[in-house]
Amino acid sequence: MTSLERRYRWLLRAYPNAYRADHGEELLDILLESAAPGQALPPAREAYALLVGGLRTRIISAAQGPAWVDGLHLGVTALAVLNLAVLVPYATSVPLWLALSAIALVLILRGHVRPALPFAGAVAVKVTAITMGRPWLDDTLLPVYPDFPEELWSGPALYGNGGPVAPLTSNVLIIAGLLALSARRERPRTRSWWWLAAVPLVAGADPAWLDIVAGSPTAMTRVCVEAALLFGAAYAGQITADSRWAIAAGVYLVSATAVIYENGVVYQNIATLSRQDIAHAALLVVLTLAAALVPYRARRRILL
């Protein structure tokens, strides 16, 4: 195998396994035949086309089955990832609840929504208890401080800058989504293990205290991850004219806006929100609306 062939095979991994099994060798032969003698690297334009083509093929192959089922499962998966990430910096104080949250996430990723329900339910009860100062299920009460020294990570106590509304909303959405998915005979399809890579990226990024004004790395990383996923939802909807990604984005938006509702309505301090906070909320709304409208426009274009 030449170095050029190895690089082409690596680029072809952007395509789904089933596609490579059916067409990979044929496509590889065409690429190698068109290469110049002694060529060692794929042309940049060709490499880009293969990566984009692989992504498009993965998106198109993902648009299978009932859209509402897949979209709801995607939204629940995203919320489960973020709920686990919030607990990570407090692992030594809440090891049991961190473990139960991780188990729930793994079961959700593999499509085992019924077994995930008791784990997600227990975590939801405990999170609500912590935010309300109640010793339910164990004696863990606020304040729960981070495991790291202040010079390494200066985050506040667990749920220390917010109330019960935002975390309760997120957990209620997860439980309601799992119940709806459990009512079906067929379980949702499995998700990629790459979802787990998002946990350390947004670890500790509780939306109730995202310090966007100061530009903290945790806050900015979460904002970038949110924007990338929502932009990806709009892009996928444009390619497939399918609304499953818009449904997932809508589920996430409900959870994200609960923070603003809690600050503005429950605590009546909406005036304390900075321009950066408002811009962040507007970004989420605009990208979610784009994810919802793009499939509709794509379907109209196909019909015309």
C-alpha positions in Angstrom: 0.0 0.0 0.0 1.4 3.4 -1.0 1.3 6.4 1.1 -1.2 8.0 -1.3 -3.5 5.0 -0.9 -3.2 5.1 2.9 -4.2 8.8 2.9 -7.1 8.2 0.6 -8.3 5.4 2.8 -8.1 7.6 5.8 -10.2 10.3 4.0 -12.7 7.7 3.0 -13.4 7.0 6.6 -15.5 10.1 6.6 -18.1 8.0 4.9 -20.3 5.5 6.8 -19.1 1.9 7.1 -22.0 0.6 5.0 -21.2 3.0 2.2 -17.5 2.1 2.3 -18.3 -1.6 2.1 -20.5 -1.1 -1.0 -18.5 1.6 -2.8 -15.2 2.2 -1.0 -12.9 0.1 -3.2 -14.5 1.3 -6.4 -14.1 5.0 -5.3 -10.5 4.3 -4.2 -9.6 2.8 -7.6 -10.9 5.8 -9.4 -9.0 8.2 -7.1 -5.7 6.2 -7.6 -6.1 6.0 -11.3 -6.6 9.7 -11.6 -3.5 10.5 -9.5 -0.3 11.8 -11.1 2.7 9.4 -11.2 4.7 9.6 -7.9 2.0 11.7 -6.2 2.1 11.2 -2.4 -0.6 13.6 -1.2 -4.3 14.0 -2.3 -5.0 17.5 -3.7 -6.4 19.8 -1.1 -9.6 20.3 -3.1 -10.1 16.6 -3.5 -9.5 16.0 0.2 -12.0 18.6 1.1 -14.6 17.2 -1.3 -14.2 13.7 0.2 -14.6 15.0 3.7 -17.7 17.1 2.8 -19.1 14.2 0.8 -18.6 11.8 3.7 -20.3 14.2 6.1 -23.3 14.7 3.7 -23.6 10.9 3.3 -23.6 10.3 7.0 -26.3 13.0 7.5 -28.5 11.5 4.7 -28.1 8.0 6.1 -29.0 9.3 9.5 -32.4 10.6 8.3 -34.2 7.3 8.7 -37.2 6.3 10.8 -39.7 8.6 12.5 -38.3 12.1 12.7 -39.9 12.9 16.1 -38.5 9.7 17.7 -34.9 10.4 16.4 -35.2 14.1 17.2 -36.5 13.6 20.7 -33.8 11.0 21.4 -31.1 13.4 20.1 -32.4 16.2 22.4 -32.5 13.9 25.4 -29.0 12.8 24.7 -27.7 16.4 24.5 -29.4 17.3 27.8 -28.0 14.1 29.5 -24.5 15.0 28.3 -24.7 18.5 29.8 -26.3 17.3 33.1 -23.4 14.9 33.6 -20.9 17.6 32.7 -22.3 19.9 35.3 -21.5 17.3 38.0 -18.0 16.4 37.0 -16.1 19.1 39.0 -17.9 18.0 42.1 -17.2 14.2 41.7 -15.8 13.6 45.2 -18.8 15.2 46.9 -21.5 13.6 44.8 -19.8 10.3 43.5 -23.0 8.3 43.6 -25.0 10.8 41.6 -22.2 11.3 39.1 -22.1 7.6 38.5 -25.9 7.3 38.1 -25.9 10.2 35.7 -23.1 8.5 33.7 -25.0 5.2 33.6 -28.1 7.0 32.4 -26.2 8.7 29.7 -24.6 5.4 28.4 -28.0 3.7 28.4 -29.5 6.6 26.5 -26.7 6.5 24.0 -27.3 2.8 23.3 -31.0 3.3 22.9 -32.0 1.6 26.2 -34.5 4.2 27.2 -36.5 2.0 29.6 -33.5 0.9 31.7 -32.3 4.5 31.7 -35.5 5.8 33.4 -34.8 4.8 37.0 -31.2 6.2 36.9 -32.3 9.5 35.3 -35.2 9.7 37.7 -33.0 9.2 40.7 -30.6 11.9 39.5 -33.5 14.3 38.8 -34.9 13.9 42.3 -31.5 14.4 43.9 -30.6 17.5 41.7 -34.0 19.0 42.7 -33.3 18.2 46.3 -29.9 19.9 46.2 -31.2 23.1 44.6 -34.1 23.3 47.1 -31.9 22.4 50.1 -33.7 19.2 50.9 -32.0 16.0 52.2 -33.8 13.7 49.8 -32.2 10.3 49.1 -29.1 11.2 51.0 -27.7 14.0 53.2 -26.0 16.0 50.3 -27.0 19.6 50.7 -25.7 22.9 49.5 -23.1 24.2 49.3 -21.2 21.5 47.4 -17.8 23.0 46.4 -15.6 21.9 43.4 -12.8 19.4 43.8 -10.2 21.6 42.3 -8.0 24.3 44.0 -9.3 27.8 43.4 -6.2 28.7 41.4 -7.0 25.9 38.9 -10.8 26.3 38.7 -12.8 29.0 40.4 -16.3 27.8 39.8 -19.0 28.4 42.4 -20.7 25.8 44.5 -22.9 23.2 42.7 -26.0 25.0 41.5 -24.9 27.8 43.8 -25.7 30.7 41.4 -29.2 29.5 40.3 -32.4 28.1 41.6 -34.3 24.9 41.0 -36.2 26.0 37.9 -33.5 25.5 35.3 -32.1 22.2 36.5 -35.6 20.9 37.1 -36.7 21.9 33.6 -33.7 20.0 32.1 -34.4 16.9 34.1 -38.2 17.0 33.5 -37.5 17.2 29.7 -35.2 14.1 30.0 -37.7 12.1 32.0 -40.6 13.1 29.7 -38.6 12.3 26.6 -37.6 8.9 28.0 -41.2 8.1 28.9 -42.4 9.0 25.4 -39.7 6.9 23.8 -40.4 4.0 26.1 -44.0 3.9 25.0 -42.9 2.6 21.6 -42.1 -1.1 20.9 -38.9 -0.3 19.0 -36.1 1.4 20.9 -34.3 4.3 19.4 -31.1 3.6 17.5 -27.7 3.8 19.1 -25.7 7.0 19.2 -22.0 7.5 18.6 -19.6 7.2 21.5 -18.3 10.5 20.3 -21.0 12.1 22.4 -19.0 11.2 25.5 -16.2 13.5 24.2 -18.4 16.5 24.8 -18.5 15.8 28.6 -15.0 17.0 29.4 -15.4 19.9 26.9 -18.2 21.4 28.9 -17.5 20.0 32.3 -18.8 22.3 35.0 -20.6 24.6 32.5 -23.8 25.2 34.5 -25.8 27.7 32.4 -26.9 29.5 35.6 -23.5 31.0 36.0 -21.9 31.1 32.6 -19.4 34.0 32.9 -19.6 35.1 29.3 -18.7 38.7 30.1 -15.4 37.7 31.6 -14.8 35.2 28.7 -14.1 32.3 30.9 -12.8 29.2 29.0 -15.6 27.0 30.4 -18.3 29.5 29.3 -16.9 30.1 25.9 -16.3 26.4 25.2 -20.0 25.7 26.0 -21.2 28.6 23.8 -19.0 27.3 20.9 -20.3 23.7 21.4 -23.9 24.9 21.4 -23.4 27.0 18.3 -21.6 24.2 16.4 -24.3 21.7 17.2 -27.2 24.0 16.4 -25.5 25.1 13.1 -25.0 21.4 12.3 -28.7 20.9 12.9 -29.6 23.6 10.4 -27.1 22.2 7.9 -28.5 18.7 8.3 -32.0 20.0 7.8 -31.0 21.8 4.6 -29.5 18.7 3.2 -32.3 16.2 4.1 -35.4 18.5 4.3 -35.9 16.5 7.6 -37.1 18.1 10.9 -35.5 15.6 13.4 -32.6 17.9 14.1 -35.0 20.9 14.6 -36.9 18.9 17.2 -33.7 18.1 19.0 -32.7 21.8 18.9 -36.1 22.8 20.2 -35.8 20.5 23.2 -32.4 22.0 24.0 -33.7 25.6 23.6 -36.5 25.0 26.2 -33.9 23.9 28.7 -31.5 26.8 27.9 -34.2 29.5 28.1 -35.3 28.2 31.6 -32.2 30.0 33.0 -33.4 33.4 31.6 -36.9 32.7 32.8 -35.7 32.0 36.3 -33.6 35.1 36.5 -36.2 37.4 35.0 -39.5 36.1 36.3 -38.7 34.0 39.4 -35.9 36.2 40.8 -37.0 39.4 39.0 -33.4 40.4 38.2 -33.5 40.3 34.4 -31.8 43.7 34.4 -28.6 42.1 35.6 -28.2 40.2 32.3 -25.4 41.6 30.3 -25.4 42.3 26.5 -23.3 39.1 26.1 -25.9 37.1 28.0 -28.7 38.5 25.8 -26.6 37.9 22.6 -26.0 34.3 23.8 -29.7 33.7 24.2 -30.5 35.4 20.8 -27.9 33.2 19.2 -29.6 30.0 20.5 -33.0 31.3 19.4 -31.8 32.3 15.9 -30.0 29.0 15.2 -32.9 27.0 16.5 -35.3 28.9 14.3 -33.0 28.3 11.4 -32.9 24.6 12.1 -36.7 24.6 12.1 -37.3 26.7 8.9 -34.5 25.3 6.7 -36.2 21.8 6.3 -39.5 23.5 5.4 -37.8 25.6 2.7 -35.9 22.6 1.4 -39.1 20.6 1.1 -40.7 23.5 -0.8 -37.8 23.7 -3.2 -38.0 20.0 -3.8 -41.7 20.2 -4.6 -41.2 23.2 -6.9 
